[in-house]
Amino acid sequence: MFYGFFIFGPMQEIGNIIISYREAEASLQNFDRVMKKEVEPKPLTPKKIGAIEELEFQKFLSNISLLTIKRLILFHLM
């Protein structure tokens, strides 16, 4: 039983390396997909809207909490 540690320990580490590789590969594919999207055209005469004082979401479906959204908004406004 003592020798099992020397066999299965490295096998577990190889599994962790493979998982990390797959996660990095998926992230790179997502990044590549985002970078290949067309750039949104900028309007020739943009309208000035001023400061955003209130924000409302309708039909917002996500597992991000409203507290997280408020923190993100406050972070970007600072």
OpenMM code with the backbone's topology and positions (N, CA, C; nanometers):
from openmm import Vec3, app, unit

residues = "MET PHE TYR GLY PHE PHE ILE PHE GLY PRO MET GLN GLU ILE GLY ASN ILE ILE ILE SER TYR ARG GLU ALA GLU ALA SER LEU GLN ASN PHE ASP ARG VAL MET LYS LYS GLU VAL GLU PRO LYS PRO LEU THR PRO LYS LYS ILE GLY ALA ILE GLU GLU LEU GLU PHE GLN LYS PHE LEU SER ASN ILE SER LEU LEU THR ILE LYS ARG LEU ILE LEU PHE HIS LEU MET".split()
positions = [
    Vec3(0.0821, -0.1199, 0.0000),
    Vec3(0.0000, 0.0000, 0.0000),
    Vec3(0.0861, 0.1258, 0.0000),
    Vec3(0.1992, 0.1206, 0.0593),
    Vec3(0.2873, 0.2368, 0.0646),
    Vec3(0.3337, 0.2768, -0.0746),
    Vec3(0.3547, 0.1788, -0.1616),
    Vec3(0.4032, 0.2074, -0.2965),
    Vec3(0.2950, 0.2699, -0.3848),
    Vec3(0.1697, 0.2539, -0.3478),
    Vec3(0.0597, 0.3130, -0.4248),
    Vec3(0.0706, 0.4644, -0.4314),
    Vec3(0.1235, 0.5256, -0.3257),
    Vec3(0.1412, 0.6705, -0.3239),
    Vec3(0.2344, 0.7147, -0.4353),
    Vec3(0.3412, 0.6386, -0.4572),
    Vec3(0.4398, 0.6738, -0.5596),
    Vec3(0.3876, 0.6518, -0.7012),
    Vec3(0.2856, 0.5691, -0.7141),
    Vec3(0.2270, 0.5442, -0.8458),
    Vec3(0.1135, 0.6414, -0.8744),
    Vec3(0.0215, 0.6543, -0.7778),
    Vec3(-0.0995, 0.7324, -0.8025),
    Vec3(-0.0801, 0.8820, -0.7803),
    Vec3(0.0167, 0.9211, -0.7012),
    Vec3(0.0432, 1.0639, -0.6803),
    Vec3(0.0820, 1.1342, -0.8095),
    Vec3(0.1828, 1.0852, -0.8809),
    Vec3(0.2188, 1.1470, -1.0089),
    Vec3(0.1075, 1.1383, -1.1134),
    Vec3(0.0291, 1.0308, -1.1104),
    Vec3(-0.0819, 1.0187, -1.2056),
    Vec3(-0.1850, 1.1280, -1.1808),
    Vec3(-0.2091, 1.1598, -1.0536),
    Vec3(-0.3034, 1.2657, -1.0202),
    Vec3(-0.2499, 1.4009, -1.0688),
    Vec3(-0.1218, 1.4235, -1.0532),
    Vec3(-0.0617, 1.5482, -1.0988),
    Vec3(-0.0694, 1.5611, -1.2509),
    Vec3(-0.0516, 1.4517, -1.3209),
    Vec3(-0.0650, 1.4543, -1.4670),
    Vec3(-0.2080, 1.4925, -1.5039),
    Vec3(-0.3046, 1.4397, -1.4309),
    Vec3(-0.4446, 1.4759, -1.4535),
    Vec3(-0.4682, 1.6245, -1.4309),
    Vec3(-0.4076, 1.6803, -1.3253),
    Vec3(-0.4216, 1.8241, -1.2982),
    Vec3(-0.3599, 1.9081, -1.4093),
    Vec3(-0.2470, 1.8639, -1.4616),
    Vec3(-0.1814, 1.9353, -1.5722),
    Vec3(-0.2699, 1.9330, -1.6967),
    Vec3(-0.3306, 1.8186, -1.7246),
    Vec3(-0.4187, 1.8072, -1.8414),
    Vec3(-0.5400, 1.8985, -1.8255),
    Vec3(-0.5975, 1.9044, -1.7054),
    Vec3(-0.7125, 1.9922, -1.6805),
    Vec3(-0.6731, 2.1385, -1.7008),
    Vec3(-0.5584, 2.1777, -1.6483),
    Vec3(-0.5117, 2.3157, -1.6659),
    Vec3(-0.4892, 2.3470, -1.8129),
    Vec3(-0.4344, 2.2522, -1.8867),
    Vec3(-0.4108, 2.2722, -2.0300),
    Vec3(-0.5422, 2.2913, -2.1041),
    Vec3(-0.6410, 2.2094, -2.0726),
    Vec3(-0.7716, 2.2193, -2.1397),
    Vec3(-0.8404, 2.3518, -2.1071),
    Vec3(-0.8298, 2.3957, -1.9822),
    Vec3(-0.8891, 2.5239, -1.9447),
    Vec3(-0.8226, 2.6390, -2.0197),
    Vec3(-0.6906, 2.6347, -2.0296),
    Vec3(-0.6188, 2.7389, -2.1030),
    Vec3(-0.6548, 2.7348, -2.2513),
    Vec3(-0.6681, 2.6158, -2.3056),
    Vec3(-0.7049, 2.6016, -2.4467),
    Vec3(-0.8438, 2.6602, -2.4726),
    Vec3(-0.9394, 2.6320, -2.3844),
    Vec3(-1.0746, 2.6862, -2.3997),
    Vec3(-1.0732, 2.8380, -2.3873),
    Vec3(-0.9949, 2.8910, -2.2954),
    Vec3(-0.9854, 3.0364, -2.2785),
    Vec3(-0.9269, 3.1021, -2.4027),
    Vec3(-0.8252, 3.0417, -2.4597),
    Vec3(-0.7654, 3.0967, -2.5812),
    Vec3(-0.8624, 3.0920, -2.6990),
    Vec3(-0.9425, 2.9864, -2.7072),
    Vec3(-1.0427, 2.9786, -2.8135),
    Vec3(-1.1479, 3.0877, -2.7960),
    Vec3(-1.1921, 3.1098, -2.6723),
    Vec3(-1.2892, 3.2168, -2.6463),
    Vec3(-1.2299, 3.3530, -2.6792),
    Vec3(-1.1051, 3.3756, -2.6415),
    Vec3(-1.0388, 3.5020, -2.6702),
    Vec3(-1.0266, 3.5228, -2.8205),
    Vec3(-0.9900, 3.4167, -2.8929),
    Vec3(-0.9776, 3.4256, -3.0378),
    Vec3(-1.1112, 3.4596, -3.1017),
    Vec3(-1.2186, 3.3986, -3.0526),
    Vec3(-1.3527, 3.4267, -3.1054),
    Vec3(-1.3909, 3.5726, -3.0813),
    Vec3(-1.3589, 3.6244, -2.9638),
    Vec3(-1.3898, 3.7638, -2.9324),
    Vec3(-1.3086, 3.8579, -3.0208),
    Vec3(-1.1818, 3.8267, -3.0417),
    Vec3(-1.0958, 3.9136, -3.1215),
    Vec3(-1.1341, 3.9137, -3.2698),
    Vec3(-1.2010, 3.8085, -3.3164),
    Vec3(-1.2418, 3.8012, -3.4563),
    Vec3(-1.3740, 3.8716, -3.4833),
    Vec3(-1.4430, 3.9150, -3.3789),
    Vec3(-1.5687, 3.9874, -3.3997),
    Vec3(-1.5403, 4.1212, -3.4659),
    Vec3(-1.6369, 4.1648, -3.5453),
    Vec3(-1.6212, 4.2931, -3.6122),
    Vec3(-1.6306, 4.4063, -3.5109),
    Vec3(-1.5557, 4.5103, -3.5369),
    Vec3(-1.5579, 4.6277, -3.4500),
    Vec3(-1.6878, 4.7029, -3.4750),
    Vec3(-1.7519, 4.7455, -3.3672),
    Vec3(-1.8749, 4.8219, -3.3819),
    Vec3(-1.8426, 4.9587, -3.4401),
    Vec3(-1.9182, 5.0000, -3.5414),
    Vec3(-1.8901, 5.1309, -3.6011),
    Vec3(-1.9255, 5.2447, -3.5062),
    Vec3(-1.8436, 5.3478, -3.5061),
    Vec3(-1.8714, 5.4651, -3.4239),
    Vec3(-1.9591, 5.5606, -3.5046),
    Vec3(-2.0599, 5.6176, -3.4419),
    Vec3(-2.1451, 5.7115, -3.5153),
    Vec3(-2.0683, 5.8377, -3.5547),
    Vec3(-2.1051, 5.8932, -3.6688),
    Vec3(-2.0384, 6.0141, -3.7160),
    Vec3(-2.0708, 6.1342, -3.6280),
    Vec3(-2.1946, 6.1397, -3.5813),
    Vec3(-2.2356, 6.2495, -3.4922),
    Vec3(-2.2990, 6.1893, -3.3662),
    Vec3(-2.2181, 6.1517, -3.2684),
    Vec3(-2.2731, 6.0897, -3.1466),
    Vec3(-2.3508, 6.1908, -3.0621),
    Vec3(-2.4557, 6.1403, -2.9951),
    Vec3(-2.5334, 6.2250, -2.9050),
    Vec3(-2.4697, 6.2216, -2.7666),
    Vec3(-2.4653, 6.3361, -2.7023),
    Vec3(-2.4137, 6.3426, -2.5660),
    Vec3(-2.5283, 6.3110, -2.4713),
    Vec3(-2.5096, 6.2129, -2.3843),
    Vec3(-2.6184, 6.1730, -2.2952),
    Vec3(-2.5952, 6.2182, -2.1514),
    Vec3(-2.4787, 6.2634, -2.1189),
    Vec3(-2.4520, 6.3086, -1.9825),
    Vec3(-2.4216, 6.1927, -1.8894),
    Vec3(-2.4256, 6.2214, -1.7602),
    Vec3(-2.3932, 6.1200, -1.6594),
    Vec3(-2.5101, 6.0241, -1.6398),
    Vec3(-2.4786, 5.8984, -1.6162),
    Vec3(-2.5809, 5.7971, -1.5878),
    Vec3(-2.6070, 5.8002, -1.4385),
    Vec3(-2.7299, 5.8342, -1.4018),
    Vec3(-2.7652, 5.8419, -1.2597),
    Vec3(-2.8453, 5.7215, -1.2145),
    Vec3(-2.9149, 5.6579, -1.3070),
    Vec3(-2.9982, 5.5442, -1.2711),
    Vec3(-2.9916, 5.4418, -1.3831),
    Vec3(-2.9913, 5.3138, -1.3468),
    Vec3(-2.9802, 5.2072, -1.4447),
    Vec3(-3.0787, 5.0978, -1.4078),
    Vec3(-3.1554, 5.0518, -1.5044),
    Vec3(-3.2559, 4.9489, -1.4787),
    Vec3(-3.2399, 4.8363, -1.5796),
    Vec3(-3.2466, 4.7116, -1.5314),
    Vec3(-3.2390, 4.5947, -1.6179),
    Vec3(-3.3766, 4.5321, -1.6282),
    Vec3(-3.4157, 4.4979, -1.7496),
    Vec3(-3.5413, 4.4275, -1.7716),
    Vec3(-3.5089, 4.2918, -1.8327),
    Vec3(-3.5757, 4.1884, -1.7840),
    Vec3(-3.5531, 4.0516, -1.8307),
    Vec3(-3.4061, 4.0145, -1.8210),
    Vec3(-3.3477, 4.0429, -1.7079),
    Vec3(-3.2055, 4.0156, -1.6852),
    Vec3(-3.1912, 3.8741, -1.6321),
    Vec3(-3.1342, 3.7848, -1.7119),
    Vec3(-3.1168, 3.6454, -1.6723),
    Vec3(-2.9689, 3.6143, -1.6603),
    Vec3(-2.9241, 3.5971, -1.5392),
    Vec3(-2.7850, 3.5628, -1.5170),
    Vec3(-2.7694, 3.5163, -1.3736),
    Vec3(-2.6573, 3.4560, -1.3450),
    Vec3(-2.6310, 3.4143, -1.2085),
    Vec3(-2.5402, 3.5144, -1.1376),
    Vec3(-2.5280, 3.6350, -1.1949),
    Vec3(-2.4534, 3.7414, -1.1284),
    Vec3(-2.5515, 3.8157, -1.0371),
    Vec3(-2.5148, 3.8344, -0.9148),
    Vec3(-2.6044, 3.9021, -0.8219),
    Vec3(-2.6092, 4.0513, -0.8499),
    Vec3(-2.7167, 4.1144, -0.8088),
    Vec3(-2.7305, 4.2589, -0.8266),
    Vec3(-2.6224, 4.3330, -0.7500),
    Vec3(-2.5808, 4.2798, -0.6362),
    Vec3(-2.4745, 4.3432, -0.5593),
    Vec3(-2.3449, 4.3470, -0.6406),
    Vec3(-2.3148, 4.2381, -0.7113),
    Vec3(-2.1956, 4.2345, -0.7955),
    Vec3(-2.2054, 4.3376, -0.9068),
    Vec3(-2.3225, 4.3498, -0.9668),
    Vec3(-2.3423, 4.4474, -1.0744),
    Vec3(-2.3224, 4.5884, -1.0211),
    Vec3(-2.3774, 4.6172, -0.9045),
    Vec3(-2.3622, 4.7505, -0.8462),
    Vec3(-2.2151, 4.7797, -0.8174),
    Vec3(-2.1424, 4.6809, -0.7700),
    Vec3(-1.9997, 4.6994, -0.7433),
    Vec3(-1.9239, 4.7283, -0.8726),
    Vec3(-1.9585, 4.6555, -0.9799),
    Vec3(-1.8912, 4.6779, -1.1090),
    Vec3(-1.9202, 4.8189, -1.1610),
    Vec3(-2.0444, 4.8609, -1.1495),
    Vec3(-2.0813, 4.9952, -1.1970),
    Vec3(-2.0077, 5.1006, -1.1167),
    Vec3(-2.0069, 5.0848, -0.9847),
    Vec3(-1.9372, 5.1842, -0.9007),
    Vec3(-1.7891, 5.1860, -0.9313),
    Vec3(-1.7306, 5.0684, -0.9568),
    Vec3(-1.5878, 5.0610, -0.9871),
    Vec3(-1.5555, 5.1363, -1.1162),
    Vec3(-1.6404, 5.1214, -1.2175),
    Vec3(-1.6139, 5.1857, -1.3458),
    Vec3(-1.6446, 5.3343, -1.3433),
    Vec3(-1.7297, 5.3791, -1.2522),
    Vec3(-1.7613, 5.5207, -1.2434),
    Vec3(-1.6546, 5.5994, -1.1697),
    Vec3(-1.5739, 5.5308, -1.0897),
    Vec3(-1.4707, 5.5992, -1.0118),
    Vec3(-1.3498, 5.6324, -1.0948),
] * unit.nanometer
topology = app.Topology()
chain = topology.addChain("A")
for resn in residues:
    res = topology.addResidue(resn, chain)
    for name in ("N", "CA", "C"):
        topology.addAtom(name, app.Element.getBySymbol(name[0]), res)
